[in-house]
Amino acid sequence: MAGNRKFDWAYLRGAIMLFLACAVLSGGLLTGAYDFRARMYKDNQAVHHRFHDVSQRYLSVDEEEKTFREQRPKFMALQQRGIVGPENRLNWLEVLLKAGKAIKLPQLNYQIAAQAPYTPPFALNTGAFQIYSSAMKLDLGLLHEGDFLSLLEALDKQADGLYSVSKCSFTRTEAVIQMLANRKNIGASCELQWYTINLPGTGIVMQ
């Protein structure tokens, strides 16, 4: 009987040890599986975020390229008109003097101030570009009011750039209007603002 008890205990101890070993192994497998699942979930989330970021950047680049293709013709048209890029005041003066000669203005004096940054009185998003303005003062002798309108029409059609008449005053210089060539019947003192759009601090235009 004693031998049988000893044999039974040895058998039971082996079974217990085997059970404990299986339990430890199972626990290790469960823990490893949980850690593996957590790592996989974390890696999957990281891949998802990277894919989302790359997709957003791709869509953004695609949208910018689309916008560039659509707006490029307009940009080039503004550049050809002298609105975008360095100002061409030599052209302004050539057109001004040529028009004054054609109209036969009795008097034409001009003065152009240095170019300066311009901030419009309304909200305007110009991106990387800056609006610049140059003031042109004109002292004119006119035969009649139509001479001034003819001068502005010539600037509109032939001058490179965009301008506005910021102020203008007229004075009658003759008591009686005399419709004679080169007769100064009206004196005009006006100021034009010439506008250009360009990259700040450079004369470089984005192509």
C-alpha positions as CSV (number, residue, x, y, z in Angstrom):
1,M,0.0,0.0,0.0
2,A,2.8,2.3,0.9
3,G,4.4,1.6,-2.5
4,N,1.1,2.4,-4.2
5,R,0.7,5.7,-2.3
6,K,4.2,6.7,-3.3
7,F,3.5,5.8,-6.9
8,D,0.2,7.7,-6.8
9,W,1.8,10.8,-5.4
10,A,4.6,10.8,-8.0
11,Y,2.0,10.4,-10.7
12,L,-0.1,13.2,-9.3
13,R,2.9,15.5,-8.9
14,G,3.8,14.9,-12.5
15,A,0.3,15.7,-13.6
16,I,0.3,18.9,-11.5
17,M,3.6,20.0,-12.9
18,L,2.4,19.4,-16.4
19,F,-0.8,21.4,-15.7
20,L,1.3,24.2,-14.3
21,A,3.6,24.2,-17.3
22,C,0.6,24.2,-19.6
23,A,-1.0,27.1,-17.7
24,V,2.2,29.1,-17.8
25,L,2.6,28.4,-21.5
26,S,-1.0,29.3,-22.1
27,G,-0.6,32.5,-20.1
28,G,2.5,33.4,-22.0
29,L,0.8,32.7,-25.3
30,L,-2.2,34.8,-24.3
31,T,0.0,37.7,-23.2
32,G,2.1,37.5,-26.3
33,A,-1.0,37.4,-28.4
34,Y,-2.4,40.4,-26.6
35,D,0.9,42.3,-27.1
36,F,1.0,41.3,-30.7
37,R,-2.5,42.4,-31.3
38,A,-1.8,45.7,-29.6
39,R,1.3,46.3,-31.7
40,M,-0.6,45.3,-34.8
41,Y,-3.4,47.7,-34.0
42,K,-0.9,50.5,-33.3
43,D,1.0,49.8,-36.5
44,N,-2.2,49.7,-38.4
45,Q,-3.3,53.1,-37.0
46,A,0.1,54.6,-37.9
47,V,-0.1,53.2,-41.4
48,H,-3.7,54.6,-41.7
49,H,-2.6,58.0,-40.5
50,R,0.4,58.1,-42.9
51,F,-1.9,57.0,-45.8
52,H,-4.4,59.7,-44.8
53,D,-1.6,62.4,-44.7
54,V,-0.2,61.3,-48.0
55,S,-3.7,61.2,-49.6
56,Q,-4.4,64.7,-48.3
57,R,-1.1,66.0,-49.6
58,Y,-1.7,64.4,-53.0
59,L,-5.2,65.8,-53.2
60,S,-3.8,69.2,-52.2
61,V,-1.1,69.1,-54.8
62,D,-3.6,67.9,-57.4
63,E,-6.0,70.8,-56.5
64,E,-3.1,73.3,-56.6
65,E,-2.0,72.0,-60.0
66,K,-5.6,72.2,-61.3
67,T,-5.9,75.8,-60.0
68,F,-2.6,76.7,-61.6
69,R,-3.7,75.4,-65.0
70,E,-7.0,77.3,-64.8
71,Q,-5.5,80.6,-63.6
72,R,-2.3,80.6,-65.6
73,P,-3.9,82.2,-68.8
74,K,-5.3,85.0,-66.6
75,F,-2.0,85.5,-64.9
76,M,-0.1,85.6,-68.2
77,A,-2.7,88.1,-69.6
78,L,-2.2,90.4,-66.5
79,Q,1.6,90.1,-67.0
80,Q,1.4,91.0,-70.7
81,R,-0.7,94.1,-69.8
82,G,2.0,95.2,-67.3
83,I,-0.2,94.8,-64.2
84,V,1.8,91.9,-62.9
85,G,5.6,92.3,-62.7
86,P,8.0,95.3,-62.6
87,E,6.4,98.7,-63.4
88,N,7.1,100.1,-66.9
89,R,7.0,103.8,-66.2
90,L,9.0,104.5,-69.4
91,N,6.1,103.1,-71.4
92,W,3.7,105.4,-69.4
93,L,5.7,108.5,-70.2
94,E,6.0,107.5,-73.9
95,V,2.3,107.0,-74.2
96,L,1.6,110.2,-72.3
97,L,3.8,112.4,-74.3
98,K,2.7,110.9,-77.6
99,A,-1.0,111.4,-76.7
100,G,-0.3,114.9,-75.6
101,K,1.3,115.7,-78.9
102,A,-1.5,114.1,-80.9
103,I,-4.2,116.0,-78.9
104,K,-2.1,119.2,-79.2
105,L,-2.2,120.0,-75.5
106,P,-1.1,123.5,-74.8
107,Q,0.7,122.3,-71.6
108,L,1.8,119.0,-70.3
109,N,4.0,118.7,-67.2
110,Y,4.4,115.5,-65.2
111,Q,6.1,114.1,-62.2
112,I,6.2,110.5,-61.0
113,A,6.9,109.6,-57.3
114,A,8.8,106.6,-56.1
115,Q,7.1,103.3,-56.1
116,A,5.7,102.2,-52.7
117,P,3.7,99.3,-51.2
118,Y,-0.1,99.9,-51.5
119,T,-2.8,98.6,-49.1
120,P,-6.3,98.7,-50.6
121,P,-9.1,100.0,-48.4
122,F,-10.8,96.6,-48.6
123,A,-9.8,93.0,-47.8
124,L,-7.8,91.4,-50.6
125,N,-5.8,88.2,-50.5
126,T,-2.8,88.6,-52.8
127,G,-1.0,85.5,-51.6
128,A,2.8,85.9,-51.9
129,F,2.5,89.0,-54.0
130,Q,2.4,92.7,-53.0
131,I,0.5,95.5,-54.6
132,Y,2.6,98.6,-55.4
133,S,1.5,102.1,-56.3
134,S,3.3,105.0,-58.0
135,A,1.7,108.5,-58.0
136,M,1.9,110.5,-61.3
137,K,1.1,114.2,-61.0
138,L,-0.1,116.0,-64.1
139,D,-0.3,119.8,-64.7
140,L,-2.2,120.2,-68.0
141,G,-3.3,123.0,-70.2
142,L,-6.5,122.1,-72.1
143,L,-8.3,123.6,-75.0
144,H,-11.5,122.1,-73.6
145,E,-12.6,119.3,-71.2
146,G,-12.6,116.7,-73.9
147,D,-8.8,116.9,-74.2
148,F,-8.4,115.4,-70.7
149,L,-10.8,112.5,-71.6
150,S,-8.9,111.9,-74.8
151,L,-5.6,111.7,-72.8
152,L,-7.1,109.1,-70.4
153,E,-8.4,107.1,-73.4
154,A,-4.9,106.9,-74.9
155,L,-3.5,105.7,-71.5
156,D,-6.3,103.1,-71.3
157,K,-5.6,101.7,-74.7
158,Q,-1.8,102.0,-75.0
159,A,-0.1,102.2,-71.6
160,D,1.2,99.0,-69.9
161,G,-0.4,98.8,-66.4
162,L,-3.4,99.8,-64.4
163,Y,-4.2,103.2,-63.1
164,S,-6.9,105.2,-61.4
165,V,-7.5,109.0,-61.2
166,S,-7.2,109.7,-57.4
167,K,-7.9,113.4,-57.6
168,C,-8.3,116.1,-60.2
169,S,-9.2,119.8,-60.2
170,F,-9.9,122.2,-63.1
171,T,-9.7,125.9,-63.3
172,R,-10.8,128.2,-66.1
173,T,-7.9,130.3,-67.3
174,E,-9.8,132.4,-69.9
175,A,-12.8,134.6,-69.3
176,V,-14.0,133.7,-72.8
177,I,-13.3,130.2,-74.3
178,Q,-11.2,130.6,-77.5
179,M,-11.2,127.5,-79.7
180,L,-7.8,128.2,-81.1
181,A,-5.0,125.6,-81.5
182,N,-2.7,125.5,-78.5
183,R,-4.9,127.8,-76.5
184,K,-5.0,127.1,-72.8
185,N,-8.6,127.7,-71.8
186,I,-8.6,125.3,-68.9
187,G,-5.9,124.3,-66.4
188,A,-6.0,120.8,-64.8
189,S,-4.1,119.5,-61.9
190,C,-4.5,115.8,-61.5
191,E,-3.0,112.8,-59.8
192,L,-3.0,109.2,-61.2
193,Q,-2.1,106.1,-59.2
194,W,-0.4,103.4,-61.2
195,Y,-0.7,99.9,-59.7
196,T,1.5,96.9,-60.2
197,I,1.6,93.5,-58.5
198,N,4.9,91.8,-57.8
199,L,6.8,89.7,-55.4
200,P,7.9,91.8,-52.3
201,G,11.4,93.3,-52.5
202,T,12.3,91.9,-55.9
203,G,11.9,92.6,-59.5
204,I,11.3,88.9,-60.2
205,V,8.1,87.7,-61.7
206,M,6.8,84.1,-61.2
207,Q,6.6,82.4,-64.5
